Amino acid sequence: MAMLSLFAGTGSATTVPCPRISLEDLSSMSDPPTPDNPSDEPFANEGPQSQEIRHSHIGALVPAHLARGVFTTGAVVLQGQHEFIVDFLLRMQQPQQVVARVVMPPAVVNQFIQALQENINRYEDRFGPIHMPAIPNQNQQRQSAQDLYESLKISDDVQSGTYANAVMIGHSPTEFSFDFITTFFPRSSVSQRVFMASANARRLLDSMIHSFQQFQHRLRNPPPPPDNDTDSPDYGAGPPDFNTPGGDWPPGL
């Protein structure tokens, strides 16, 4: 599937391609044709119908409450059995908080990684290498995921996250922007808009690659089935079906 790229001004944008959309039961959208003899075919026009539509998300609607976007200083990537969750953090003030939570299926995550890598390559071709700032006390013991989330504030409107099956990535000389999009018929819409510093875009790519490699390893090496003699499952410190997030801690600068 081809990658679509857009260029404007001093920045550029790369979009993750969206799949074709299949619509079920379109009878409510248009009146079915009337048979020559309805009495001979009483059920000829009843039952589900399907139609394949090519749907573009380039002109995605941007809701007013999302137009300004949110700024993030880092991200945590969590993986479940059927989806990835990216928590975008703001750790510049107290309380530290999750400013956006985006949920994506694995196929979109794989395309997102490729599009982000392509966009970073274009950024470095134009503006030079992205220099990672030195982090003091980098050799200190990593903060556990449990400790991190105990210190984070997650508001009710962020808790459940927003779904995305397409992403548009842009950059300027100092920042990267991410428009996470839902490509639902009849019109695509931006479900979340996020901005981050260029150095953090490189760190986000590294975390996404690491998490996706873990996901692929888990698919190739599924865990053994649970013991039927166990009276109740032990979920430990986290919810079932989710891996403890990995990557560099702390994830922000």
N, C-alpha and C positions, 0 to 999 in steps of 0.2 A: 504494500500500500504506500503510495507516494506521500512524502512529507511536504506540507505547504508552508512556505516562508513568506513573511511580509517585512518590508523595510520602510521606515519613515523617519525623517529627521536624523538625529544623532544616534538613535537606537535601532533595534531590530526586534522582530517577534517571530517565534516559531510555534506552530500549532500542532498538537497531537491529533491525528486524524480521527474522525468519528465513524462508527460503523453505519451500515445501512439500517433502516428502521422498517420493521414489518408491523403493519397495523392489522389488528384483528377486529372482525365484526364492524364493518364500515356501513352497515345498513342504515344507521342513524344519521349518516352524513349526506346521503343522497338516496332518492327514491329508486328502488329496483325497477327494471323494465317489466311491463305487464305482458304476460304470455298471450299468444293469439287466442287460446281457449283456456281460461283459468280453471274451468271445471275439470279439464283433463289433467292438469298438473297442479294440484292443490298445494304441494310442498316444494315446487320447483325453485322458489326464490327464498325459502327459509333456510336457516342454518348459518354458521359463521362463514365469513369471507375474509380473504387476506389480499394485501396489496403491498408491493415493495416500493419504497420511496427513497430517493437519494436526498439527504438532508444535510445542509451546510450550517456550520456554527460560526462562520466569519462575522456575520452581522448579529451576533448574540445580544439579546436584550440585557441591559445593565440596570437592575433595580435601583431606585434612588437611594435606598438605605445602604447599598453596597458600593456606590460610586466612588467614595473617598478611599475605600480600602482600609487595611490595617497594617501597621508596621510590626515586624518581628525581628528579634535578635537571635533566634535559633529555632530548631525544630527537633521533635522526637518522633521517631517512626516506630509504630507498633504493627505487628502482623497477626492476623487471625487465619482461620482456615479458608475463608472465602473473600477476605478484603484486607486492605491496608488502611491504617489510620495515621494521618500526619497531624501532630499537634504543633502548632506554631506558637512560640513562647515570646513573652516580653519580660525581660529580667532586668530592666534598667531602674526599676523602682519597686517599692514594697506596697502591697504584696505582689510578688511575682505571679504572673497569670498566663493562662492559655487564652490567646486572643482569637484563635481560629482553629477549628478541627475539621479536617477534610477526609472523607471516606472514598476510597477508589478500589475498583476490582483489580486483580493482579495483571490482567492484560493491559489495562490503562497505565498501571505503574511501570510496566516494561517500556511502553511507548514514551511515557513521561521521562524516564531515565535517558533514553536516546535523544529526545528533544532537548533536554537540559544540557546534555553533553555537547550537542551541536551548537546550542546557543552560547555556551561558555567558550567553545572554540572560536566562534565568530567574534565574541567580545575580546578575546586575547589577541586575535589577528588585528583588531582595530585599535585597541587601547593598551595592549601589552599584557604580560602575565599578571594573574591575580596573586598578590602577595598575601600570605596568611600571617596575620599579626601574631607576635609572640605572646603566649599566655603565661602569666606568672604562676609559679607553683604547679606546673603542668604534670610533674612527676608525683604529685600527691595522690593519695588513694582516691579512686573514683567514687563519686556519689552514687548510691544505689538508686534504682528506679523508684522504689518505694519511698525513700527519703525525699527524692525530687518531687514526687506528686503530693506528698504531704505538705510541702512548702508552696505549692502552686494553687492559685485560685482559679476555679473553673465555674463560670457563671451558668445559670440554668439554660440560657439561650445558646450556649456553646456546647454544653454537655453531650447532646445527641449528635452533634456534627452536621455537616452538609455533604451531600453526595456529589460526585463529579465523574463523568465518563469522557471528558475531554479537557485539555489544558492549553491555554495560550500563554507563551512565555515571551517577555520583552525585556530589554535592558537599556539603560542609559550609561554614561561613563561611571556612575557611582552606585547604581542600584539595579536590581532585577525585580521584575513584576511578574506575578502569576495570576491569571484569570482562570479559575476553575469553573467549568461549564457543564451544564446538563443539556444534552442534545435531544430533548423530548419534543415530539411533534405537538403542535405545528411550528414552534419556534424555539431555538436554543436560548438559554438564559445563563448569565453568570451567577453562580451560587456562592462564590467567595472570591475576594480580591485581596492579594497579599503582596507586600513590598518587603524587600530585605537588602542589606548591603551586599556588594559584590563578593566580598570574602566569604560571607555566609552562604552564598549560592554554591560555592565550591564545596563547602562542608555539607550542605544539604545533599548534593550529588553523591558524595562519599557515603553518607548515611543511607541514602536510598539504595545504592548499589549493594552495600553490606547487607541490608535487610532483605533485599530481593534474592541475594545469593543464599541467605539462610532459608528463605521460603522454598527455593528450588531444591536445596539439600533435604528439606523436610519432605518434599514430594517424592524424592528418590529414595528416601529412607524413612518410611512412615513408622511411627512408634508402635510398639506391640499393643494388641487389644487389651483393654482393662481386665483385671482378674474378676471373674464372676462371683468369687467368694467374698469380695469386698462389700461390706454392708453399706458404706456411703463413700462418695468420692471425696478426695482431699484436694482442694483447690489451692492450698498453700496461701501465699500472700496476694495472689492476683486472681482474676476471673478465669473461668475455663476457656479453652480454645484460643488463648492469646499467649504469645511468647513475650517474655520480659524484654523490653526494648534494649537494644544494644547500641553500640556506637560510642562516640566520645562524650564523656561527661566532664563538666557541664556542657550542654549542647549550644549554649549561647556564648557571646563574647562578653 
